[in-house]
């Protein structure tokens, strides 16, 4: 769960079931692309940070949060790359334009205070279709599919995707709750 500065916004990610994303905060790239910076002996794609593999205490470690965040428990996460910066309105619009010209149906028209500010108010369905479009636009394989054989790319509709319909090691995708929390904890 994530709250905004006012404590009113909630983002929950529970194995592909969240319906609303208020801010497309960070995306994960499982497939390596152009390389620039080096972290722990590995080279990260441009504007992405390597989140190293390891265990961490997930949940409310201060006993201040919701009961659903307790008890804190140990979780192991494999290494992954995550965007260093939030998705801007400019980037959303670029990918959106590319996507809708190629048959994607993305109904959300999220806001951003300025073109270089974070985009917000995209629903979950459109956020994952946007991730697929960004992957394809950059010549990568998409992560989300509409079928268990992973042959029909998720480009339209509002489909509750089981985790088994996600190619976790390909393209851009939203981070899981555990991945987001590990990245946030450093």
Number of C-alpha atoms within 10 A of each C-alpha: 16 14 11 11 7 6 8 8 14 13 16 17 20 11 13 19 15 14 17 17 22 19 22 23 18 18 23 25 27 18 17 16 15 9 13 13 14 12 12 9 7 12 17 22 20 14 14 21 21 22 21 17 12 11 13 17 16 20 21 16 13 8 12 9 12 10 10 10 15 15 13 15 13 11 14 14 15 10 13 21 22 25 18 15 14 17 20 22 20 16 17 23 15 13 20 23 14 16 21 15 10 12 10 21 18 23 14 16 16 19 18 18 11 11 14 13 15 21 25 22 16 22 21 23 25 26 24 26 27 27 25 28 30 24 21 18 16 13 11 18 19 27 27 28 24 20 15 13 9 16 11 12 18 28 23 15 14 16 12 14 18 15 14 15 21 20 17 19 16 19 26 30 27 23 21 16 16 18 21 20 17 21 17 9 10 8
